[in-house]
Amino acid sequence: RATTDANADGWHRDDVTIEWTAVDGLSGIDPATKPADSTIPGEGDDLSATASVKDKAGNEGHGSVSGIKIDRTPPTLDGGPTTVPNEAGWYSGPVTVAFVCQDSLSGVATCPADEVVSANMRDQSVSSGPATDRAGNVAAGKTVGGIDIDGDAPITLAETTCTRVNEWCTGDTATVTLTATDQVGLSGTKEIHYRINGG
């Protein structure tokens, strides 16, 4: 029998020690052949151990234990945005960060839910909670950083310079100066587009 109990899903996270017992109703067990406890190392979902013993008459008996499940390795936890930024590395709205967990032995028990980053700010990060497998191994949370969000449009101001009479420009031309600014610390102004008389 195993000296430690498996969890509710039947998994162990450490070495499993098998304690052997033997009985013989006639000549009795030869104490010199009583097997020592066996330790099952490694990982797998169907590990086993065997032992043999003799009675005092020299008859040999065999025993085995199988189906032992050991998973010592935490699941893997990775994550990243579900969308890609523009060519300058910026997002124009909220960013969903998804987390993916994998475990090749006991399977994933819990995996962090998606997180949404929505503030207009440079170099944001989000951290997940831990992930666990069915054996109870825990993977530390994952931090995903480098998220730049600018969801606010820049502001363009127009200033007209001309000779004025009663708030009307006189003469053949007027100069309109366009100035564009973006919120401090965000992506910055890239370009200004304009039309004259609908052209």
C-alpha positions as CSV (number, residue, x, y, z in Angstrom):
1,R,0.0,0.0,0.0
2,A,1.1,3.6,-0.6
3,T,2.0,5.4,2.6
4,T,0.7,8.7,1.3
5,D,-2.7,9.4,-0.1
6,A,-3.3,10.8,-3.5
7,N,-5.4,14.0,-3.9
8,A,-9.1,13.9,-4.9
9,D,-8.1,13.5,-8.6
10,G,-5.8,10.6,-7.8
11,W,-2.5,12.4,-8.2
12,H,0.7,12.7,-6.1
13,R,3.2,15.5,-6.3
14,D,6.2,13.8,-4.6
15,D,7.8,10.3,-4.4
16,V,5.3,7.6,-3.4
17,T,6.5,5.1,-0.9
18,I,5.0,1.6,-1.1
19,E,4.9,-0.4,2.2
20,W,4.8,-4.1,1.5
21,T,3.1,-6.6,3.8
22,A,3.0,-10.4,3.4
23,V,1.2,-13.2,5.2
24,D,1.6,-17.0,5.1
25,G,-0.7,-19.2,7.1
26,L,1.5,-22.3,7.1
27,S,5.2,-22.1,7.5
28,G,5.2,-18.3,7.9
29,I,7.1,-15.5,6.2
30,D,10.9,-15.8,6.0
31,P,11.9,-12.5,7.7
32,A,15.1,-12.4,5.7
33,T,13.1,-12.0,2.4
34,K,10.6,-9.4,3.6
35,P,10.9,-6.6,1.1
36,A,11.8,-3.1,2.1
37,D,9.6,-0.2,1.3
38,S,9.8,0.8,-2.3
39,T,10.0,4.4,-3.5
40,I,8.4,5.3,-6.9
41,P,10.3,8.1,-8.5
42,G,9.7,10.0,-11.7
43,E,6.5,11.2,-13.2
44,G,3.7,9.5,-15.1
45,D,0.0,8.4,-15.0
46,D,0.6,4.7,-14.6
47,L,3.7,4.1,-12.5
48,S,4.2,0.8,-10.7
49,A,6.3,-1.2,-8.2
50,T,6.9,-4.9,-7.6
51,A,8.3,-7.0,-4.8
52,S,8.8,-10.6,-3.9
53,V,8.9,-12.6,-0.6
54,K,9.4,-16.2,0.5
55,D,7.9,-18.3,3.2
56,K,10.0,-20.5,5.4
57,A,9.4,-23.4,3.1
58,G,11.1,-21.6,0.3
59,N,7.9,-20.8,-1.7
60,E,8.2,-17.4,-3.4
61,G,5.3,-15.0,-3.8
62,H,5.1,-11.8,-5.8
63,G,3.2,-8.5,-5.3
64,S,2.7,-5.4,-7.4
65,V,1.1,-2.0,-7.3
66,S,0.2,-0.1,-10.4
67,G,-1.7,2.9,-11.5
68,I,0.3,5.3,-9.4
69,K,0.0,8.9,-10.8
70,I,2.8,11.4,-10.0
71,D,3.0,14.9,-11.5
72,R,5.8,17.1,-10.0
73,T,5.8,19.8,-12.7
74,P,3.7,23.0,-12.5
75,P,1.6,23.9,-15.6
76,T,3.0,26.4,-18.1
77,L,1.4,29.8,-18.1
78,D,1.8,32.3,-20.9
79,G,-0.1,35.4,-22.0
80,G,-0.3,38.3,-24.4
81,P,-2.6,40.8,-26.1
82,T,-5.2,39.3,-28.4
83,T,-4.8,42.1,-30.9
84,V,-1.7,43.7,-32.4
85,P,-0.8,47.4,-32.1
86,N,-0.3,49.7,-35.1
87,E,3.1,50.1,-36.8
88,A,4.2,52.6,-34.2
89,G,3.4,50.2,-31.3
90,W,0.2,51.9,-30.1
91,Y,-3.3,50.6,-29.5
92,S,-6.2,53.0,-30.0
93,G,-8.5,51.4,-27.5
94,P,-8.8,48.8,-24.7
95,V,-6.5,45.8,-25.0
96,T,-7.6,42.3,-23.9
97,V,-4.7,40.2,-22.5
98,A,-5.4,36.4,-22.7
99,F,-3.7,33.8,-20.6
100,V,-3.0,30.2,-21.8
101,C,-2.2,27.3,-19.5
102,Q,-1.0,23.8,-20.5
103,D,-0.1,20.7,-18.5
104,S,0.9,17.4,-20.2
105,L,0.4,15.1,-17.2
106,S,-2.5,15.7,-14.8
107,G,-4.0,18.5,-16.8
108,V,-4.9,22.1,-16.0
109,A,-7.2,22.7,-13.0
110,T,-7.3,26.5,-13.0
111,C,-6.1,29.1,-15.5
112,P,-6.3,32.9,-15.0
113,A,-9.1,34.7,-16.8
114,D,-8.5,37.4,-19.5
115,E,-7.6,40.9,-18.3
116,V,-8.6,44.1,-20.0
117,V,-6.3,47.2,-20.0
118,S,-8.1,50.3,-20.9
119,A,-6.3,53.4,-19.5
120,N,-4.7,55.9,-21.9
121,M,-1.1,55.5,-20.9
122,R,2.3,54.3,-22.1
123,D,4.0,51.1,-21.0
124,Q,1.2,49.5,-19.0
125,S,1.3,46.0,-17.6
126,V,-1.1,43.5,-16.2
127,S,-0.4,40.5,-14.0
128,S,-2.5,37.3,-13.8
129,G,-3.2,35.1,-10.9
130,P,-1.5,31.7,-10.6
131,A,-2.4,28.5,-12.6
132,T,-2.7,25.1,-11.0
133,D,-2.8,21.5,-12.4
134,R,-4.9,18.6,-11.1
135,A,-2.0,17.4,-9.0
136,G,-1.9,20.7,-7.1
137,N,1.3,22.1,-8.6
138,V,1.2,25.9,-8.8
139,A,2.6,28.1,-11.5
140,A,3.2,31.7,-10.5
141,G,1.3,34.5,-12.2
142,K,2.4,36.0,-15.5
143,T,3.1,39.7,-16.1
144,V,2.5,41.1,-19.6
145,G,3.9,44.5,-20.1
146,G,4.8,47.1,-22.8
147,I,1.1,48.0,-23.6
148,D,0.8,51.5,-25.0
149,I,-2.8,52.8,-25.3
150,D,-3.8,56.2,-26.8
151,G,-7.6,56.3,-27.3
152,D,-7.9,60.1,-27.5
153,A,-7.6,62.0,-30.7
154,P,-5.2,64.9,-31.0
155,I,-6.5,68.4,-31.0
156,T,-6.0,70.8,-33.9
157,L,-6.2,74.6,-33.5
158,A,-6.5,77.0,-36.4
159,E,-5.3,80.7,-36.1
160,T,-6.1,83.1,-38.9
161,T,-3.7,86.0,-39.6
162,C,-4.9,88.8,-41.9
163,T,-5.8,92.5,-42.1
164,R,-9.2,92.8,-40.5
165,V,-12.0,95.3,-40.8
166,N,-15.0,94.6,-38.5
167,E,-13.8,91.1,-38.0
168,W,-13.6,90.4,-41.7
169,C,-10.3,89.7,-43.5
170,T,-9.6,92.2,-46.3
171,G,-7.2,91.8,-49.2
172,D,-6.5,88.8,-51.4
173,T,-5.2,86.3,-48.9
174,A,-5.4,85.1,-45.3
175,T,-3.0,82.9,-43.5
176,V,-4.4,80.0,-41.4
177,T,-1.8,78.4,-39.1
178,L,-2.7,74.9,-37.9
179,T,-1.3,73.6,-34.7
180,A,-1.9,70.0,-33.5
181,T,-1.2,68.7,-30.0
182,D,-1.6,65.3,-28.4
183,Q,-2.2,64.6,-24.8
184,V,1.0,64.6,-22.7
185,G,2.8,61.3,-22.5
186,L,0.7,59.6,-25.2
187,S,1.6,58.8,-28.8
188,G,2.2,62.3,-30.1
189,T,1.0,64.1,-33.3
190,K,1.9,62.2,-36.4
191,E,0.5,64.4,-39.2
192,I,-2.0,67.1,-40.0
193,H,-4.4,66.9,-43.0
194,Y,-6.2,69.9,-44.3
195,R,-8.4,71.1,-47.3
196,I,-8.9,74.5,-48.7
197,N,-12.4,75.3,-50.0
198,G,-13.3,71.6,-50.1
199,G,-10.3,70.7,-52.3
